[in-house]
Amino acid sequence: MRLVVDGFGKFLGRKGETIVVKEEGRTIQRLQPRELEQVIISGKGCVSTDALELLARHGVDVLLVDFRGEVKARLSPPEMRTVSTRRQQYQAYLDRRGLEIAKAIVKAKIRNQASVLGTLAKKRRDTDPQLASLIYRAAEEVRRVAGQVDGVEGDSVESRREMLMNLEGRAAALYWQALGEVFGAEWEFRGRSGRYARDPVNAMLNYGYGILLGEALRATHYAGLDPYGGFLHADRPGKPSMALDLMEEFRAQVVDKQVIKFVTKRMATPQDFELVDGVCQMGDGLRRLFLRELLQKLESEVRIGAMKLTWGELILYQARQLAKFLRGEVPRYEGFWLRW
């Protein structure tokens, strides 16, 4: 279970061995720490140090996010494994293992983008055949780009990162252009605008990716990986490259689908957004609804082989598989994607 503390006057505290949530001094929720996987503090919520100690003792992550979904701080329990995984992680950056991991991640990301487009095309085959045909052609082009990833050869990820990023960029251009047709003109979506959203779609994407990053940070921690030692994303001070690598496999299926649902099912309208210092952001009511729906998505189940896992469990599973590959316990790292 993930607990959200969001809104002015909300307080997360402790009473004995119980976590309590209060609003204006009135207790509105009581929870046992063992019931929780993560606590997300958003808006103006407050938390006591006693509550933080109790949560850390029970292995519960605490995530502080701002109105854009950016992770501002994270409290986690002590490291979960020995140093051997991290030693292999650093060494792999210099040898072929790092390239194989980066290729698996890029291929999985692109295949998931193709899957999302393929699903959208199928749903519109009868109601809007012209749009369905356009989306389907884009999905096929994206899938062809994914096939080119296997042809990238080299001795290290450093020597082939630019090539992989070019393939990722080509697929992304096709993907976002097709989604722009799905969103329609009223949403004024002209592609990804990055950290500072220029339009409502990017505001939702950025917020969702921030929550997903928190999940990836948690997974890398529990897998014993260094969240800052990535392969596809280049090293930069303060950049959690490994967590960003891991979340690439899940952007389309977890966050993009959520945004598509909010737009196409009219769960949001352009009027639900506002410009603050030139940045487009969701109003408080929509932000809370979007976060609640996204967390429900993370708790929903997906099948991988013979296993049935929640999306949150699947992200952790992939992090652990990557760590096993680094330690030599499995012969390869397989990225995750859904077929269509």
C-alpha positions as CSV (number, residue, x, y, z in Angstrom):
1,M,0.0,0.0,0.0
2,R,1.1,3.5,-0.8
3,L,0.1,6.3,1.5
4,V,-0.3,9.9,0.2
5,V,-0.1,12.9,2.5
6,D,-1.2,15.8,0.4
7,G,-2.6,19.2,1.3
8,F,-2.2,22.1,3.7
9,G,-2.8,21.0,7.3
10,K,-2.1,17.3,6.7
11,F,0.3,15.8,9.3
12,L,2.0,12.4,9.4
13,G,2.9,11.3,12.9
14,R,3.3,8.4,15.2
15,K,1.4,7.0,18.2
16,G,3.3,4.0,19.7
17,E,3.9,1.6,16.8
18,T,1.2,3.1,14.7
19,I,1.4,5.7,11.9
20,V,-1.4,8.3,12.1
21,V,-2.5,10.9,9.6
22,K,-4.0,14.1,11.0
23,E,-5.8,17.0,9.4
24,E,-6.1,20.2,11.4
25,G,-5.4,18.2,14.6
26,R,-8.0,15.5,13.9
27,T,-6.9,11.9,13.3
28,I,-8.2,10.8,9.9
29,Q,-6.2,7.6,9.3
30,R,-4.3,5.0,11.4
31,L,-2.0,2.5,9.7
32,Q,0.5,-0.2,10.8
33,P,3.9,0.3,9.1
34,R,3.8,-3.3,7.8
35,E,0.8,-2.3,5.7
36,L,2.9,0.3,3.8
37,E,5.4,0.1,1.0
38,Q,5.8,3.8,0.4
39,V,4.7,7.2,1.7
40,I,4.4,10.1,-0.7
41,I,4.4,13.6,0.8
42,S,3.1,16.2,-1.6
43,G,1.9,19.7,-1.4
44,K,2.2,21.2,2.1
45,G,2.1,17.9,4.1
46,C,4.3,17.6,7.2
47,V,5.9,14.6,9.0
48,S,7.4,14.0,12.4
49,T,10.9,12.5,13.0
50,D,9.3,9.8,15.2
51,A,7.2,8.7,12.2
52,L,10.2,8.7,9.9
53,E,12.2,6.5,12.3
54,L,9.3,4.0,12.6
55,L,8.8,3.9,8.8
56,A,12.6,3.5,8.2
57,R,12.7,0.6,10.7
58,H,10.0,-1.2,8.8
59,G,11.6,-0.6,5.4
60,V,9.1,2.0,4.1
61,D,10.3,4.6,1.6
62,V,9.3,8.2,2.1
63,L,9.2,10.4,-1.0
64,L,8.8,14.1,-1.1
65,V,7.5,15.5,-4.4
66,D,6.6,18.9,-5.6
67,F,3.7,20.1,-7.8
68,R,5.5,18.9,-10.9
69,G,6.1,15.5,-9.5
70,E,9.9,16.1,-9.1
71,V,11.5,14.1,-6.4
72,K,12.8,16.6,-3.9
73,A,13.9,14.2,-1.2
74,R,13.8,10.5,-0.3
75,L,14.2,8.7,3.0
76,S,15.0,5.0,2.7
77,P,16.2,2.2,5.1
78,P,19.8,1.2,5.2
79,E,21.4,-0.6,2.2
80,M,19.9,-4.0,1.5
81,R,22.8,-5.9,0.1
82,T,26.6,-6.3,0.3
83,V,28.9,-4.2,-1.8
84,S,29.5,-7.0,-4.4
85,T,26.6,-5.9,-6.6
86,R,27.8,-2.3,-6.8
87,R,31.4,-3.4,-7.6
88,Q,30.1,-5.4,-10.5
89,Q,27.9,-2.5,-11.6
90,Y,30.9,-0.1,-11.8
91,Q,33.0,-2.7,-13.6
92,A,30.2,-3.4,-16.1
93,Y,30.2,0.2,-17.3
94,L,33.7,-0.5,-18.7
95,D,33.0,-3.8,-20.4
96,R,30.4,-5.4,-22.7
97,R,27.9,-6.0,-20.0
98,G,27.1,-2.3,-19.8
99,L,26.3,-2.2,-23.5
100,E,24.1,-5.2,-23.3
101,I,22.1,-3.7,-20.4
102,A,21.7,-0.4,-22.3
103,K,20.6,-2.2,-25.5
104,A,18.0,-4.3,-23.5
105,I,16.6,-1.1,-21.9
106,V,16.4,0.8,-25.2
107,K,14.8,-2.1,-27.1
108,A,12.2,-2.6,-24.3
109,K,11.3,1.1,-24.2
110,I,10.8,1.2,-27.9
111,R,8.8,-2.0,-28.1
112,N,6.5,-0.7,-25.3
113,Q,6.0,2.5,-27.3
114,A,5.0,0.4,-30.4
115,S,2.7,-1.7,-28.1
116,V,0.9,1.4,-26.9
117,L,0.4,2.7,-30.4
118,G,-0.7,-0.8,-31.6
119,T,-3.3,-1.0,-28.9
120,L,-4.6,2.5,-29.7
121,A,-4.9,1.6,-33.4
122,K,-6.9,-1.5,-32.6
123,K,-9.4,0.4,-30.5
124,R,-10.0,2.9,-33.3
125,R,-10.2,0.5,-36.2
126,D,-14.0,0.7,-36.4
127,T,-14.7,4.2,-35.0
128,D,-11.9,6.2,-36.8
129,P,-10.2,4.0,-39.5
130,Q,-8.2,6.8,-40.9
131,L,-6.6,7.7,-37.5
132,A,-6.2,3.9,-36.8
133,S,-4.3,3.5,-40.0
134,L,-2.0,6.4,-39.2
135,I,-1.3,5.1,-35.7
136,Y,-0.7,1.6,-37.0
137,R,1.8,2.7,-39.5
138,A,3.7,4.7,-36.8
139,A,3.6,1.6,-34.6
140,E,5.2,-0.5,-37.4
141,E,7.9,2.2,-37.9
142,V,8.7,2.3,-34.2
143,R,8.9,-1.5,-34.1
144,R,11.4,-1.5,-37.0
145,V,13.6,0.9,-35.1
146,A,13.5,-1.5,-32.1
147,G,14.8,-4.2,-34.4
148,Q,17.8,-2.1,-35.2
149,V,19.0,-2.1,-31.6
150,D,20.3,-5.6,-31.9
151,G,22.7,-4.5,-34.6
152,V,24.6,-2.1,-32.2
153,E,27.9,-3.8,-31.4
154,G,30.9,-2.7,-29.3
155,D,33.1,-3.3,-26.3
156,S,31.4,-0.8,-23.9
157,V,28.4,1.4,-23.6
158,E,30.5,4.5,-23.7
159,S,31.5,3.9,-27.3
160,R,27.9,3.2,-28.5
161,R,25.7,5.4,-26.3
162,E,25.2,8.0,-29.0
163,M,24.1,5.4,-31.5
164,L,21.6,4.0,-29.0
165,M,20.3,7.4,-28.1
166,N,19.8,8.2,-31.8
167,L,17.7,5.1,-32.2
168,E,15.7,6.0,-29.1
169,G,15.2,9.5,-30.4
170,R,14.0,8.3,-33.8
171,A,11.4,6.1,-32.2
172,A,10.3,8.8,-29.8
173,A,9.7,11.3,-32.6
174,L,7.4,8.8,-34.4
175,Y,5.7,7.9,-31.1
176,W,4.9,11.4,-29.9
177,Q,3.9,12.6,-33.3
178,A,1.3,9.8,-33.5
179,L,0.1,10.5,-29.9
180,G,-0.4,14.1,-30.9
181,E,-3.0,13.0,-33.4
182,V,-4.7,11.1,-30.7
183,F,-4.8,14.0,-28.2
184,G,-6.1,16.5,-30.8
185,A,-5.6,20.2,-31.3
186,E,-7.3,21.4,-28.1
187,W,-4.5,20.0,-26.0
188,E,-1.8,21.9,-28.0
189,F,0.7,19.1,-27.7
190,R,3.7,19.4,-30.0
191,G,5.9,16.8,-28.5
192,R,7.9,16.4,-25.3
193,S,8.9,19.7,-23.7
194,G,11.0,18.2,-21.0
195,R,11.3,19.3,-17.4
196,Y,9.3,22.6,-17.7
197,A,6.0,21.7,-19.2
198,R,4.6,24.0,-21.9
199,D,1.2,22.3,-22.2
200,P,-1.2,20.2,-20.2
201,V,-0.1,16.8,-21.6
202,N,3.5,17.4,-20.7
203,A,2.4,18.6,-17.2
204,M,0.7,15.2,-16.7
205,L,3.7,13.3,-18.2
206,N,6.2,15.1,-16.0
207,Y,4.2,14.5,-12.9
208,G,3.8,10.8,-13.7
209,Y,7.4,10.3,-14.5
210,G,8.4,11.9,-11.2
211,I,6.3,9.3,-9.3
212,L,7.7,6.5,-11.5
213,L,11.2,7.7,-10.7
214,G,10.4,7.4,-7.0
215,E,9.4,3.8,-7.7
216,A,12.6,3.1,-9.7
217,L,14.7,4.6,-6.9
218,R,13.1,2.3,-4.4
219,A,13.7,-0.7,-6.7
220,T,17.4,0.0,-7.2
221,H,17.8,0.4,-3.5
222,Y,16.2,-2.9,-2.7
223,A,18.2,-4.6,-5.5
224,G,21.5,-3.4,-4.0
225,L,22.3,-1.2,-7.0
226,D,23.8,2.3,-7.0
227,P,21.0,4.6,-8.2
228,Y,23.6,7.0,-9.7
229,G,25.6,4.5,-11.7
230,G,23.7,4.1,-14.9
231,F,24.5,2.8,-18.3
232,L,22.2,4.4,-20.9
233,H,22.0,7.8,-19.1
234,A,25.4,9.5,-18.8
235,D,26.9,10.3,-15.3
236,R,26.2,13.8,-14.0
237,P,26.4,15.1,-10.4
238,G,23.1,14.4,-8.7
239,K,21.5,12.5,-11.6
240,P,20.1,9.1,-10.6
241,S,21.2,7.5,-13.9
242,M,20.6,3.9,-12.9
243,A,17.0,4.6,-11.7
244,L,16.4,6.6,-14.9
245,D,17.7,3.7,-16.9
246,L,15.3,1.3,-15.1
247,M,12.2,3.5,-15.5
248,E,12.6,3.7,-19.3
249,E,11.0,0.3,-19.6
250,F,7.9,1.4,-17.8
251,R,7.3,5.0,-19.0
252,A,4.9,4.0,-21.9
253,Q,2.9,1.3,-20.1
254,V,2.6,2.9,-16.7
255,V,2.5,6.7,-17.3
256,D,1.8,7.4,-20.9
257,K,-1.2,5.1,-20.9
258,Q,-2.5,6.9,-17.8
259,V,-2.2,10.3,-19.6
260,I,-3.9,8.9,-22.7
261,K,-6.8,7.7,-20.5
262,F,-7.2,11.1,-18.9
263,V,-7.3,12.8,-22.2
264,T,-9.4,10.4,-24.3
265,K,-11.9,9.7,-21.5
266,R,-12.2,13.4,-20.6
267,M,-11.1,12.8,-17.1
268,A,-9.2,16.0,-17.5
269,T,-9.7,19.1,-19.7
270,P,-7.3,21.9,-20.7
271,Q,-9.2,24.1,-18.3
272,D,-7.9,22.0,-15.3
273,F,-4.4,23.4,-15.7
274,E,-2.7,26.7,-15.0
275,L,0.5,28.5,-15.8
276,V,2.8,29.2,-12.8
277,D,5.9,31.1,-13.5
278,G,5.6,30.0,-17.2
279,V,5.3,26.3,-16.3
280,C,2.0,24.5,-17.0
281,Q,0.8,22.5,-14.1
282,M,-2.3,20.6,-12.9
283,G,-4.7,22.2,-10.5
284,D,-4.8,20.6,-7.1
285,G,-8.0,18.6,-7.7
286,L,-6.8,17.1,-10.9
287,R,-3.3,16.4,-9.5
288,R,-4.8,14.4,-6.6
289,L,-7.0,12.4,-9.0
290,F,-4.1,11.8,-11.3
291,L,-1.9,10.6,-8.5
292,R,-4.6,8.4,-7.0
293,E,-5.2,6.7,-10.4
294,L,-1.5,6.3,-11.0
295,L,-0.9,4.6,-7.7
296,Q,-3.8,2.3,-8.4
297,K,-2.1,1.4,-11.7
298,L,1.1,0.6,-9.8
299,E,-1.0,-1.7,-7.5
300,S,-2.7,-3.4,-10.5
301,E,-1.4,-6.7,-11.8
302,V,0.5,-7.6,-15.0
303,R,1.6,-11.1,-16.2
304,I,5.2,-11.8,-17.0
305,G,5.7,-15.4,-18.1
306,A,4.1,-17.6,-15.6
307,M,4.2,-14.9,-12.9
308,K,1.5,-12.4,-12.0
309,L,2.9,-9.2,-10.3
310,T,1.8,-5.7,-9.6
311,W,3.5,-3.1,-11.7
312,G,5.4,-2.0,-8.5
313,E,6.6,-5.5,-7.9
314,L,7.5,-5.9,-11.6
315,I,9.8,-2.8,-11.4
316,L,11.5,-4.3,-8.4
317,Y,11.8,-7.7,-10.2
318,Q,13.5,-6.1,-13.2
319,A,16.0,-4.3,-10.9
320,R,16.8,-7.6,-9.2
321,Q,17.2,-9.4,-12.5
322,L,19.6,-6.7,-13.6
323,A,21.6,-7.1,-10.4
324,K,21.7,-10.9,-10.9
325,F,23.1,-10.4,-14.4
326,L,25.8,-8.1,-13.0
327,R,26.7,-10.8,-10.4
328,G,26.8,-13.5,-13.1
329,E,23.8,-15.4,-11.7
330,V,21.8,-15.2,-15.0
331,P,23.3,-15.2,-18.5
332,R,21.6,-12.0,-19.8
333,Y,19.3,-9.2,-18.8
334,E,16.0,-9.2,-20.6
335,G,14.1,-5.9,-20.8
336,F,10.4,-5.9,-20.2
337,W,7.8,-5.1,-22.8
338,L,4.2,-6.0,-23.6
339,R,3.2,-7.4,-26.9
340,W,0.2,-6.3,-29.0
